[in-house]
Amino acid sequence: MRHLLKLAAVSGLLLFASPASAQISFGITIGQPPPPRAYRVAPRPGPEFAWVEGYWYPQGKHYRWHDGYWTRAPFPGAYWVEPYYLGGRYFSGYWEDGVRRREHDHRWDRGRDRDGRRDERRDERRDDRRDRRR
């Protein structure tokens, strides 16, 4: 009788329990980046230039090294926040001033105009368009 009551209780729980849902997810991890490389830092080209330290960034299934370089900040007061790896995730570097934030774009690094003038010209064109609409 006691076994019958236990069986009835377990059966009741199974009948009234909601069906379990399963979730499967896949992710690709490439692990932590290697230690930074050693390289020579060129002299600062001018007082308005900021140094962006060299770093590893994920590209496909591996990390790619990006040497450090001098550049102008994309907007006044901006400072470079270095990329970092934390808790199995990679966080890209970016420019910010506490109010605005501009994500880093590696295409800009490879460009011939990474001194910031292209961004300044784009910002000037955008300001001109805004002024014309007013």
N, CA, C and O atoms as CSV, one atom per row, in Angstrom:
chain,resi,resn,atom,element,x,y,z
A,1,MET,N,N,0.817,-1.186,0.000
A,1,MET,CA,C,0.000,0.000,0.000
A,1,MET,C,C,0.871,1.265,0.000
A,1,MET,O,O,0.580,2.231,-0.706
A,2,ARG,N,N,1.945,1.243,0.804
A,2,ARG,CA,C,2.814,2.394,0.870
A,2,ARG,C,C,3.481,2.634,-0.484
A,2,ARG,O,O,3.594,3.775,-0.931
A,3,HIS,N,N,3.919,1.563,-1.129
A,3,HIS,CA,C,4.527,1.690,-2.457
A,3,HIS,C,C,3.517,2.202,-3.472
A,3,HIS,O,O,3.874,2.958,-4.376
A,4,LEU,N,N,2.286,1.805,-3.335
A,4,LEU,CA,C,1.233,2.254,-4.240
A,4,LEU,C,C,1.005,3.755,-4.089
A,4,LEU,O,O,0.796,4.451,-5.083
A,5,LEU,N,N,1.042,4.260,-2.856
A,5,LEU,CA,C,0.874,5.693,-2.619
A,5,LEU,C,C,2.051,6.490,-3.197
A,5,LEU,O,O,1.848,7.549,-3.790
A,6,LYS,N,N,3.271,5.989,-3.027
A,6,LYS,CA,C,4.451,6.659,-3.593
A,6,LYS,C,C,4.359,6.696,-5.116
A,6,LYS,O,O,4.635,7.722,-5.738
A,7,LEU,N,N,3.971,5.576,-5.703
A,7,LEU,CA,C,3.834,5.497,-7.153
A,7,LEU,C,C,2.768,6.458,-7.645
A,7,LEU,O,O,2.946,7.107,-8.675
A,8,ALA,N,N,1.665,6.555,-6.922
A,8,ALA,CA,C,0.587,7.468,-7.300
A,8,ALA,C,C,1.061,8.924,-7.202
A,8,ALA,O,O,0.734,9.743,-8.061
A,9,ALA,N,N,1.831,9.244,-6.155
A,9,ALA,CA,C,2.323,10.614,-5.985
A,9,ALA,C,C,3.287,10.992,-7.110
A,9,ALA,O,O,3.191,12.082,-7.676
A,10,VAL,N,N,4.201,10.101,-7.426
A,10,VAL,CA,C,5.158,10.377,-8.503
A,10,VAL,C,C,4.435,10.484,-9.839
A,10,VAL,O,O,4.737,11.371,-10.637
A,11,SER,N,N,3.493,9.597,-10.085
A,11,SER,CA,C,2.731,9.637,-11.336
A,11,SER,C,C,1.946,10.934,-11.448
A,11,SER,O,O,1.863,11.523,-12.526
A,12,GLY,N,N,1.366,11.379,-10.331
A,12,GLY,CA,C,0.618,12.640,-10.335
A,12,GLY,C,C,1.513,13.819,-10.664
A,12,GLY,O,O,1.133,14.703,-11.432
A,13,LEU,N,N,2.698,13.829,-10.084
A,13,LEU,CA,C,3.633,14.914,-10.390
A,13,LEU,C,C,4.028,14.918,-11.857
A,13,LEU,O,O,4.126,15.978,-12.477
A,14,LEU,N,N,4.251,13.751,-12.405
A,14,LEU,CA,C,4.632,13.663,-13.810
A,14,LEU,C,C,3.500,14.081,-14.727
A,14,LEU,O,O,3.741,14.695,-15.766
A,15,LEU,N,N,2.266,13.759,-14.357
A,15,LEU,CA,C,1.119,14.107,-15.196
A,15,LEU,C,C,0.850,15.604,-15.186
A,15,LEU,O,O,0.500,16.179,-16.217
A,16,PHE,N,N,1.011,16.246,-14.018
A,16,PHE,CA,C,0.661,17.661,-13.912
A,16,PHE,C,C,1.839,18.602,-14.136
A,16,PHE,O,O,1.650,19.815,-14.227
A,17,ALA,N,N,3.026,18.072,-14.226
A,17,ALA,CA,C,4.204,18.907,-14.478
A,17,ALA,C,C,4.198,19.357,-15.932
A,17,ALA,O,O,3.805,18.609,-16.826
A,18,SER,N,N,4.636,20.577,-16.151
A,18,SER,CA,C,4.702,21.065,-17.539
A,18,SER,C,C,5.854,20.373,-18.248
A,18,SER,O,O,6.842,19.997,-17.617
A,19,PRO,N,N,5.729,20.209,-19.538
A,19,PRO,CA,C,6.814,19.546,-20.263
A,19,PRO,C,C,8.090,20.384,-20.191
A,19,PRO,O,O,8.046,21.611,-20.284
A,20,ALA,N,N,9.186,19.728,-20.030
A,20,ALA,CA,C,10.480,20.416,-19.950
A,20,ALA,C,C,10.876,20.912,-21.332
A,20,ALA,O,O,10.637,20.250,-22.342
A,21,SER,N,N,11.478,22.071,-21.354
A,21,SER,CA,C,11.958,22.583,-22.641
A,21,SER,C,C,13.475,22.569,-22.609
A,21,SER,O,O,14.090,22.878,-21.589
A,22,ALA,N,N,14.055,22.217,-23.709
A,22,ALA,CA,C,15.512,22.156,-23.813
A,22,ALA,C,C,15.968,23.207,-24.813
A,22,ALA,O,O,15.276,23.513,-25.784
A,23,GLN,N,N,17.132,23.742,-24.554
A,23,GLN,CA,C,17.701,24.723,-25.464
A,23,GLN,C,C,19.130,24.314,-25.769
A,23,GLN,O,O,19.907,23.973,-24.877
A,24,ILE,N,N,19.447,24.357,-27.020
A,24,ILE,CA,C,20.801,24.032,-27.441
A,24,ILE,C,C,21.375,25.268,-28.112
A,24,ILE,O,O,20.735,25.868,-28.975
A,25,SER,N,N,22.569,25.641,-27.719
A,25,SER,CA,C,23.209,26.770,-28.377
A,25,SER,C,C,24.655,26.387,-28.684
A,25,SER,O,O,25.288,25.612,-27.968
A,26,PHE,N,N,25.140,26.954,-29.762
A,26,PHE,CA,C,26.510,26.705,-30.186
A,26,PHE,C,C,27.248,28.029,-30.249
A,26,PHE,O,O,26.681,29.041,-30.662
A,27,GLY,N,N,28.472,28.028,-29.852
A,27,GLY,CA,C,29.292,29.212,-29.950
A,27,GLY,C,C,30.705,28.806,-30.329
A,27,GLY,O,O,31.154,27.697,-30.040
A,28,ILE,N,N,31.379,29.713,-30.970
A,28,ILE,CA,C,32.760,29.455,-31.349
A,28,ILE,C,C,33.631,30.358,-30.506
A,28,ILE,O,O,33.451,31.576,-30.496
A,29,THR,N,N,34.558,29.774,-29.812
A,29,THR,CA,C,35.487,30.573,-29.035
A,29,THR,C,C,36.899,30.288,-29.533
A,29,THR,O,O,37.232,29.168,-29.922
A,30,ILE,N,N,37.700,31.317,-29.509
A,30,ILE,CA,C,39.082,31.129,-29.944
A,30,ILE,C,C,40.042,31.334,-28.781
A,30,ILE,O,O,41.259,31.342,-28.960
A,31,GLY,N,N,39.479,31.500,-27.590
A,31,GLY,CA,C,40.317,31.632,-26.406
A,31,GLY,C,C,40.866,33.025,-26.224
A,31,GLY,O,O,40.524,33.960,-26.948
A,32,GLN,N,N,41.730,33.133,-25.234
A,32,GLN,CA,C,42.347,34.406,-24.910
A,32,GLN,C,C,43.371,34.796,-25.968
A,32,GLN,O,O,44.015,33.930,-26.559
A,33,PRO,N,N,43.524,36.104,-26.209
A,33,PRO,CA,C,44.547,36.525,-27.169
A,33,PRO,C,C,45.953,36.285,-26.607
A,33,PRO,O,O,46.127,36.195,-25.392
A,34,PRO,N,N,46.947,36.182,-27.483
A,34,PRO,CA,C,48.337,36.030,-27.037
A,34,PRO,C,C,48.804,37.289,-26.301
A,34,PRO,O,O,48.124,38.315,-26.339
A,35,PRO,N,N,49.950,37.218,-25.637
A,35,PRO,CA,C,50.478,38.425,-24.987
A,35,PRO,C,C,50.844,39.483,-26.026
A,35,PRO,O,O,51.121,39.149,-27.178
A,36,PRO,N,N,50.848,40.755,-25.629
A,36,PRO,CA,C,51.187,41.824,-26.581
A,36,PRO,C,C,52.586,41.637,-27.160
A,36,PRO,O,O,53.468,41.070,-26.515
A,37,ARG,N,N,52.772,42.113,-28.365
A,37,ARG,CA,C,54.083,42.065,-29.018
A,37,ARG,C,C,54.903,43.279,-28.618
A,37,ARG,O,O,54.362,44.306,-28.207
A,38,ALA,N,N,56.199,43.148,-28.742
A,38,ALA,CA,C,57.097,44.286,-28.515
A,38,ALA,C,C,57.320,44.980,-29.859
A,38,ALA,O,O,57.486,44.319,-30.884
A,39,TYR,N,N,57.322,46.289,-29.849
A,39,TYR,CA,C,57.565,47.050,-31.070
A,39,TYR,C,C,58.066,48.434,-30.691
A,39,TYR,O,O,57.935,48.857,-29.542
A,40,ARG,N,N,58.633,49.127,-31.649
A,40,ARG,CA,C,59.202,50.455,-31.426
A,40,ARG,C,C,58.109,51.509,-31.640
A,40,ARG,O,O,57.341,51.446,-32.600
A,41,VAL,N,N,58.061,52.468,-30.728
A,41,VAL,CA,C,57.089,53.560,-30.829
A,41,VAL,C,C,57.761,54.758,-31.478
A,41,VAL,O,O,58.792,55.238,-31.006
A,42,ALA,N,N,57.173,55.231,-32.554
A,42,ALA,CA,C,57.698,56.409,-33.250
A,42,ALA,C,C,57.457,57.661,-32.406
A,42,ALA,O,O,56.541,57.681,-31.584
A,43,PRO,N,N,58.255,58.690,-32.596
A,43,PRO,CA,C,58.025,59.934,-31.852
A,43,PRO,C,C,56.658,60.530,-32.194
A,43,PRO,O,O,56.142,60.347,-33.297
A,44,ARG,N,N,56.093,61.237,-31.240
A,44,ARG,CA,C,54.785,61.875,-31.449
A,44,ARG,C,C,54.889,62.922,-32.551
A,44,ARG,O,O,55.751,63.799,-32.494
A,45,PRO,N,N,54.007,62.836,-33.564
A,45,PRO,CA,C,54.094,63.785,-34.676
A,45,PRO,C,C,53.662,65.199,-34.316
A,45,PRO,O,O,54.045,66.146,-35.003
A,46,GLY,N,N,52.882,65.366,-33.268
A,46,GLY,CA,C,52.418,66.687,-32.853
A,46,GLY,C,C,51.633,66.584,-31.563
A,46,GLY,O,O,51.238,65.488,-31.166
A,47,PRO,N,N,51.400,67.709,-30.901
A,47,PRO,CA,C,50.733,67.674,-29.602
A,47,PRO,C,C,49.275,67.206,-29.664
A,47,PRO,O,O,48.737,66.758,-28.652
A,48,GLU,N,N,48.636,67.298,-30.812
A,48,GLU,CA,C,47.222,66.915,-30.931
A,48,GLU,C,C,47.033,65.418,-31.176
A,48,GLU,O,O,45.902,64.948,-31.296
A,49,PHE,N,N,48.136,64.667,-31.250
A,49,PHE,CA,C,48.061,63.236,-31.525
A,49,PHE,C,C,47.973,62.426,-30.237
A,49,PHE,O,O,48.603,62.756,-29.232
A,50,ALA,N,N,47.171,61.349,-30.288
A,50,ALA,CA,C,47.026,60.421,-29.164
A,50,ALA,C,C,47.602,59.069,-29.583
A,50,ALA,O,O,47.513,58.681,-30.748
A,51,TRP,N,N,48.189,58.361,-28.629
A,51,TRP,CA,C,48.759,57.052,-28.907
A,51,TRP,C,C,47.707,55.971,-28.698
A,51,TRP,O,O,47.054,55.927,-27.655
A,52,VAL,N,N,47.544,55.106,-29.686
A,52,VAL,CA,C,46.683,53.931,-29.577
A,52,VAL,C,C,47.625,52.743,-29.459
A,52,VAL,O,O,48.335,52.400,-30.404
A,53,GLU,N,N,47.623,52.120,-28.287
A,53,GLU,CA,C,48.524,50.997,-28.005
A,53,GLU,C,C,48.181,49.806,-28.900
A,53,GLU,O,O,47.016,49.585,-29.231
A,54,GLY,N,N,49.206,49.038,-29.290
A,54,GLY,CA,C,48.991,47.849,-30.110
A,54,GLY,C,C,48.136,46.822,-29.372
A,54,GLY,O,O,48.147,46.761,-28.143
A,55,TYR,N,N,47.402,46.023,-30.125
A,55,TYR,CA,C,46.492,45.053,-29.511
A,55,TYR,C,C,46.175,43.913,-30.474
A,55,TYR,O,O,46.352,44.043,-31.686
A,56,TRP,N,N,45.712,42.807,-29.929
A,56,TRP,CA,C,45.216,41.676,-30.704
A,56,TRP,C,C,43.712,41.840,-30.854
A,56,TRP,O,O,43.044,42.278,-29.917
A,57,TYR,N,N,43.165,41.495,-32.024
A,57,TYR,CA,C,41.717,41.506,-32.207
A,57,TYR,C,C,41.307,40.258,-32.977
A,57,TYR,O,O,42.067,39.773,-33.815
A,58,PRO,N,N,40.117,39.733,-32.701
A,58,PRO,CA,C,39.691,38.504,-33.368
A,58,PRO,C,C,39.347,38.758,-34.836
A,58,PRO,O,O,38.697,39.743,-35.185
A,59,GLN,N,N,39.801,37.847,-35.667
A,59,GLN,CA,C,39.449,37.884,-37.082
A,59,GLN,C,C,39.272,36.437,-37.518
A,59,GLN,O,O,40.243,35.689,-37.634
A,60,GLY,N,N,38.022,36.049,-37.757
A,60,GLY,CA,C,37.738,34.657,-38.094
A,60,GLY,C,C,37.998,33.767,-36.894
A,60,GLY,O,O,37.469,34.002,-35.808
A,61,LYS,N,N,38.816,32.744,-37.096
A,61,LYS,CA,C,39.100,31.770,-36.036
A,61,LYS,C,C,40.420,32.011,-35.322
A,61,LYS,O,O,40.904,31.135,-34.605
A,62,HIS,N,N,41.008,33.185,-35.508
A,62,HIS,CA,C,42.279,33.477,-34.865
A,62,HIS,C,C,42.357,34.960,-34.504
A,62,HIS,O,O,41.474,35.741,-34.857
A,63,TYR,N,N,43.407,35.333,-33.808
A,63,TYR,CA,C,43.645,36.739,-33.473
A,63,TYR,C,C,44.644,37.334,-34.448
A,63,TYR,O,O,45.539,36.651,-34.947
A,64,ARG,N,N,44.473,38.602,-34.703
A,64,ARG,CA,C,45.372,39.333,-35.593
A,64,ARG,C,C,45.950,40.513,-34.807
A,64,ARG,O,O,45.233,41.188,-34.069
A,65,TRP,N,N,47.242,40.751,-34.971
A,65,TRP,CA,C,47.912,41.829,-34.249
A,65,TRP,C,C,47.778,43.136,-35.002
A,65,TRP,O,O,47.861,43.179,-36.230
A,66,HIS,N,N,47.568,44.197,-34.248
A,66,HIS,CA,C,47.511,45.543,-34.814
A,66,HIS,C,C,48.534,46.382,-34.060
A,66,HIS,O,O,48.375,46.625,-32.864
A,67,ASP,N,N,49.594,46.833,-34.755
A,67,ASP,CA,C,50.611,47.672,-34.122
A,67,ASP,C,C,49.982,48.966,-33.605
A,67,ASP,O,O,48.980,49.445,-34.135
A,68,GLY,N,N,50.592,49.513,-32.564
A,68,GLY,CA,C,50.149,50.803,-32.053
A,68,GLY,C,C,50.482,51.913,-33.047
A,68,GLY,O,O,51.330,51.743,-33.923
A,69,TYR,N,N,49.810,53.038,-32.900
A,69,TYR,CA,C,50.034,54.150,-33.824
A,69,TYR,C,C,49.562,55.458,-33.201
A,69,TYR,O,O,48.750,55.474,-32.275
A,70,TRP,N,N,50.093,56.551,-33.737
A,70,TRP,CA,C,49.657,57.890,-33.355
A,70,TRP,C,C,48.496,58.285,-34.250
A,70,TRP,O,O,48.522,58.021,-35.452
A,71,THR,N,N,47.496,58.904,-33.688
A,71,THR,CA,C,46.360,59.367,-34.477
A,71,THR,C,C,45.701,60.544,-33.779
A,71,THR,O,O,45.918,60.770,-32.588
A,72,ARG,N,N,44.905,61.285,-34.514
A,72,ARG,CA,C,44.105,62.352,-33.903
A,72,ARG,C,C,42.797,61.734,-33.419
A,72,ARG,O,O,42.254,60.833,-34.058
A,73,ALA,N,N,42.309,62.210,-32.317
A,73,ALA,CA,C,41.028,61.723,-31.795
A,73,ALA,C,C,39.921,62.093,-32.789
A,73,ALA,O,O,40.008,63.132,-33.442
A,74,PRO,N,N,38.885,61.259,-32.912
A,74,PRO,CA,C,37.838,61.536,-33.894
A,74,PRO,C,C,36.954,62.731,-33.559
A,74,PRO,O,O,36.256,63.244,-34.433
A,75,PHE,N,N,36.973,63.188,-32.295
A,75,PHE,CA,C,36.237,64.393,-31.915
A,75,PHE,C,C,36.924,65.012,-30.695
A,75,PHE,O,O,37.629,64.313,-29.967
A,76,PRO,N,N,36.726,66.307,-30.466
A,76,PRO,CA,C,37.430,66.985,-29.367
A,76,PRO,C,C,37.136,66.344,-28.011
A,76,PRO,O,O,35.992,66.020,-27.693
A,77,GLY,N,N,38.196,66.171,-27.222
A,77,GLY,CA,C,38.055,65.622,-25.882
A,77,GLY,C,C,37.988,64.104,-25.811
A,77,GLY,O,O,37.899,63.537,-24.722
A,78,ALA,N,N,38.028,63.446,-26.951
A,78,ALA,CA,C,37.911,61.985,-26.973
A,78,ALA,C,C,39.203,61.340,-26.495
A,78,ALA,O,O,40.294,61.851,-26.745
A,79,TYR,N,N,39.069,60.220,-25.810
A,79,TYR,CA,C,40.217,59.426,-25.404
A,79,TYR,C,C,39.966,57.975,-25.798
A,79,TYR,O,O,38.821,57.540,-25.921
A,80,TRP,N,N,41.041,57.243,-25.991
A,80,TRP,CA,C,40.988,55.866,-26.470
A,80,TRP,C,C,40.790,54.910,-25.301
A,80,TRP,O,O,41.538,54.955,-24.324
A,81,VAL,N,N,39.787,54.047,-25.398
A,81,VAL,CA,C,39.570,52.981,-24.427
A,81,VAL,C,C,40.053,51.699,-25.094
A,81,VAL,O,O,39.492,51.266,-26.101
A,82,GLU,N,N,41.097,51.094,-24.529
A,82,GLU,CA,C,41.721,49.930,-25.154
A,82,GLU,C,C,40.790,48.725,-25.188
A,82,GLU,O,O,39.947,48.566,-24.305
A,83,PRO,N,N,40.940,47.867,-26.213
A,83,PRO,CA,C,40.166,46.628,-26.234
A,83,PRO,C,C,40.623,45.709,-25.098
A,83,PRO,O,O,41.760,45.794,-24.635
A,84,TYR,N,N,39.726,44.841,-24.663
A,84,TYR,CA,C,40.092,43.909,-23.595
A,84,TYR,C,C,39.310,42.611,-23.724
A,84,TYR,O,O,38.304,42.535,-24.430
A,85,TYR,N,N,39.797,41.594,-23.028
A,85,TYR,CA,C,39.226,40.259,-23.029
A,85,TYR,C,C,38.838,39.951,-21.594
A,85,TYR,O,O,39.677,40.019,-20.696
A,86,LEU,N,N,37.555,39.606,-21.366
A,86,LEU,CA,C,37.086,39.367,-20.008
A,86,LEU,C,C,35.994,38.310,-20.018
A,86,LEU,O,O,35.035,38.402,-20.784
A,87,GLY,N,N,36.142,37.322,-19.177
A,87,GLY,CA,C,35.106,36.297,-19.031
A,87,GLY,C,C,34.782,35.560,-20.318
A,87,GLY,O,O,33.627,35.214,-20.563
A,88,GLY,N,N,35.795,35.317,-21.143
A,88,GLY,CA,C,35.570,34.595,-22.386
A,88,GLY,C,C,35.041,35.448,-23.522
A,88,GLY,O,O,34.718,34.918,-24.585
A,89,ARG,N,N,34.942,36.773,-23.326
A,89,ARG,CA,C,34.439,37.667,-24.377
A,89,ARG,C,C,35.479,38.725,-24.700
A,89,ARG,O,O,36.225,39.179,-23.832
A,90,TYR,N,N,35.509,39.106,-25.969
A,90,TYR,CA,C,36.401,40.164,-26.431
A,90,TYR,C,C,35.579,41.440,-26.565
A,90,TYR,O,O,34.492,41.422,-27.143
A,91,PHE,N,N,36.092,42.545,-26.035
A,91,PHE,CA,C,35.435,43.840,-26.142
A,91,PHE,C,C,36.331,44.759,-26.948
A,91,PHE,O,O,37.485,44.983,-26.583
A,92,SER,N,N,35.810,45.290,-28.037
A,92,SER,CA,C,36.591,46.146,-28.940
A,92,SER,C,C,36.911,47.479,-28.287
A,92,SER,O,O,36.201,47.943,-27.395
A,93,GLY,N,N,37.993,48.081,-28.751
A,93,GLY,CA,C,38.354,49.414,-28.294
A,93,GLY,C,C,37.433,50.447,-28.926
A,93,GLY,O,O,36.793,50.185,-29.944
A,94,TYR,N,N,37.373,51.619,-28.313
A,94,TYR,CA,C,36.519,52.687,-28.826
A,94,TYR,C,C,37.001,54.029,-28.300
A,94,TYR,O,O,37.783,54.099,-27.352
A,95,TRP,N,N,36.520,55.092,-28.931
A,95,TRP,CA,C,36.819,56.457,-28.525
A,95,TRP,C,C,35.611,56.992,-27.767
A,95,TRP,O,O,34.469,56.736,-28.150
A,96,GLU,N,N,35.864,57.741,-26.685
A,96,GLU,CA,C,34.766,58.368,-25.963
A,96,GLU,C,C,35.244,59.606,-25.236
A,96,GLU,O,O,36.443,59.817,-25.054
A,97,ASP,N,N,34.282,60.425,-24.821
A,97,ASP,CA,C,34.608,61.606,-24.026
A,97,ASP,C,C,33.724,61.696,-22.781
A,97,ASP,O,O,33.667,62.745,-22.140
A,98,GLY,N,N,33.037,60.608,-22.435
A,98,GLY,CA,C,32.127,60.599,-21.300
A,98,GLY,C,C,30.692,60.828,-21.715
A,98,GLY,O,O,29.772,60.468,-20.980
A,99,VAL,N,N,30.480,61.423,-22.887
A,99,VAL,CA,C,29.139,61.674,-23.407
A,99,VAL,C,C,28.940,60.915,-24.716
A,99,VAL,O,O,27.970,60.175,-24.882
A,100,ARG,N,N,29.869,61.113,-25.631
A,100,ARG,CA,C,29.795,60.441,-26.938
A,100,ARG,C,C,30.722,59.237,-26.961
A,100,ARG,O,O,31.673,59.132,-26.186
A,101,ARG,N,N,30.407,58.339,-27.878
A,101,ARG,CA,C,31.236,57.139,-28.057
A,101,ARG,C,C,31.290,56.815,-29.542
A,101,ARG,O,O,30.264,56.825,-30.222
A,102,ARG,N,N,32.480,56.530,-30.043
A,102,ARG,CA,C,32.638,56.120,-31.436
A,102,ARG,C,C,33.363,54.785,-31.450
A,102,ARG,O,O,34.479,54.667,-30.944
A,103,GLU,N,N,32.720,53.781,-32.034
A,103,GLU,CA,C,33.309,52.448,-32.124
A,103,GLU,C,C,34.512,52.477,-33.050
A,103,GLU,O,O,34.566,53.273,-33.987
A,104,HIS,N,N,35.459,51.623,-32.788
A,104,HIS,CA,C,36.666,51.550,-33.597
A,104,HIS,C,C,36.389,50.774,-34.881
A,104,HIS,O,O,35.666,49.778,-34.863
A,105,ASP,N,N,36.952,51.222,-35.973
A,105,ASP,CA,C,36.767,50.588,-37.269
A,105,ASP,C,C,38.142,50.282,-37.855
A,105,ASP,O,O,38.911,51.199,-38.145
A,106,HIS,N,N,38.455,48.997,-38.031
A,106,HIS,CA,C,39.781,48.608,-38.540
A,106,HIS,C,C,40.011,49.066,-39.978
A,106,HIS,O,O,41.160,49.216,-40.394
A,107,ARG,N,N,38.957,49.289,-40.737
A,107,ARG,CA,C,39.143,49.796,-42.105
A,107,ARG,C,C,39.786,51.172,-42.057
A,107,ARG,O,O,40.599,51.513,-42.916
A,108,TRP,N,N,39.425,51.960,-41.057
A,108,TRP,CA,C,40.008,53.285,-40.912
A,108,TRP,C,C,41.496,53.171,-40.618
A,108,TRP,O,O,42.284,53.987,-41.096
A,109,ASP,N,N,41.895,52.160,-39.829
A,109,ASP,CA,C,43.310,51.962,-39.503
A,109,ASP,C,C,44.145,51.740,-40.752
A,109,ASP,O,O,45.265,52.240,-40.860
A,110,ARG,N,N,43.597,50.993,-41.685
A,110,ARG,CA,C,44.364,50.659,-42.885
A,110,ARG,C,C,44.351,51.790,-43.907
A,110,ARG,O,O,45.119,51.765,-44.868
A,111,GLY,N,N,43.498,52.769,-43.710
A,111,GLY,CA,C,43.386,53.870,-44.657
A,111,GLY,C,C,44.585,54.791,-44.613
A,111,GLY,O,O,45.326,54.820,-43.630
A,112,ARG,N,N,44.770,55.538,-45.676
A,112,ARG,CA,C,45.882,56.468,-45.734
A,112,ARG,C,C,45.599,57.714,-44.905
A,112,ARG,O,O,46.505,58.501,-44.630
A,113,ASP,N,N,44.325,57.896,-44.501
A,113,ASP,CA,C,43.928,59.131,-43.833
A,113,ASP,C,C,43.519,58.872,-42.390
A,113,ASP,O,O,42.473,59.351,-41.953
A,114,ARG,N,N,44.322,58.126,-41.647
A,114,ARG,CA,C,43.916,57.808,-40.285
A,114,ARG,C,C,44.304,58.888,-39.283
A,114,ARG,O,O,44.273,58.660,-38.073
A,115,ASP,N,N,44.663,60.044,-39.779
A,115,ASP,CA,C,44.997,61.133,-38.863
A,115,ASP,C,C,43.749,61.896,-38.423
A,115,ASP,O,O,43.861,62.898,-37.718
A,116,GLY,N,N,42.572,61.442,-38.825
A,116,GLY,CA,C,41.334,62.059,-38.364
A,116,GLY,C,C,40.745,63.077,-39.310
A,116,GLY,O,O,39.611,63.514,-39.110
A,117,ARG,N,N,41.489,63.474,-40.347
A,117,ARG,CA,C,40.966,64.515,-41.234
A,117,ARG,C,C,39.719,64.065,-41.963
A,117,ARG,O,O,38.814,64.868,-42.190
A,118,ARG,N,N,39.650,62.771,-42.343
A,118,ARG,CA,C,38.474,62.274,-43.058
A,118,ARG,C,C,37.234,62.440,-42.192
A,118,ARG,O,O,36.193,62.881,-42.679
A,119,ASP,N,N,37.337,62.089,-40.898
A,119,ASP,CA,C,36.202,62.238,-39.991
A,119,ASP,C,C,35.830,63.701,-39.812
A,119,ASP,O,O,34.650,64.045,-39.745
A,120,GLU,N,N,36.851,64.571,-39.735
A,120,GLU,CA,C,36.562,65.990,-39.599
A,120,GLU,C,C,35.802,66.499,-40.824
A,120,GLU,O,O,34.832,67.244,-40.690
A,121,ARG,N,N,36.245,66.094,-42.024
A,121,ARG,CA,C,35.563,66.526,-43.240
A,121,ARG,C,C,34.132,66.008,-43.282
A,121,ARG,O,O,33.215,66.728,-43.677
A,122,ARG,N,N,33.941,64.729,-42.863
A,122,ARG,CA,C,32.588,64.161,-42.849
A,122,ARG,C,C,31.713,64.935,-41.861
A,122,ARG,O,O,30.560,65.238,-42.168
A,123,ASP,N,N,32.245,65.258,-40.682
A,123,ASP,CA,C,31.489,66.013,-39.688
A,123,ASP,C,C,31.146,67.406,-40.206
A,123,ASP,O,O,30.048,67.908,-39.967
A,124,GLU,N,N,32.098,68.036,-40.925
A,124,GLU,CA,C,31.834,69.355,-41.490
A,124,GLU,C,C,30.720,69.285,-42.534
A,124,GLU,O,O,29.849,70.155,-42.569
A,125,ARG,N,N,30.742,68.249,-43.389
A,125,ARG,CA,C,29.681,68.095,-44.404
A,125,ARG,C,C,28.330,67.897,-43.731
A,125,ARG,O,O,27.324,68.457,-44.167
A,126,ARG,N,N,28.310,67.095,-42.663
A,126,ARG,CA,C,27.058,66.854,-41.952
A,126,ARG,C,C,26.549,68.156,-41.323
A,126,ARG,O,O,25.352,68.440,-41.367
A,127,ASP,N,N,27.454,68.944,-40.742
A,127,ASP,CA,C,27.051,70.228,-40.155
A,127,ASP,C,C,26.530,71.177,-41.228
A,127,ASP,O,O,25.555,71.895,-41.005
A,128,ASP,N,N,27.189,71.181,-42.410
A,128,ASP,CA,C,26.720,72.025,-43.508
A,128,ASP,C,C,25.310,71.641,-43.933
A,128,ASP,O,O,24.473,72.513,-44.164
A,129,ARG,N,N,25.039,70.337,-44.039
A,129,ARG,CA,C,23.692,69.881,-44.430
A,129,ARG,C,C,22.661,70.305,-43.397
A,129,ARG,O,O,21.555,70.722,-43.741
A,130,ARG,N,N,23.036,70.192,-42.116
A,130,ARG,CA,C,22.110,70.589,-41.044
A,130,ARG,C,C,21.808,72.089,-41.141
A,130,ARG,O,O,20.661,72.509,-40.989
A,131,ASP,N,N,22.856,72.896,-41.398
A,131,ASP,CA,C,22.652,74.337,-41.502
A,131,ASP,C,C,21.744,74.709,-42.675
A,131,ASP,O,O,20.927,75.623,-42.567
A,132,ARG,N,N,21.891,73.994,-43.798
A,132,ARG,CA,C,21.071,74.272,-44.967
A,132,ARG,C,C,19.591,73.957,-44.725
A,132,ARG,O,O,18.706,74.624,-45.261
A,133,ARG,N,N,19.341,72.934,-43.911
A,133,ARG,CA,C,17.940,72.564,-43.627
A,133,ARG,C,C,17.249,73.556,-42.723
A,133,ARG,O,O,16.020,73.614,-42.707
A,134,ARG,N,N,17.997,74.336,-41.975
A,134,ARG,CA,C,17.384,75.281,-41.017
A,134,ARG,C,C,16.870,76.512,-41.683
A,134,ARG,O,O,16.331,77.395,-41.016
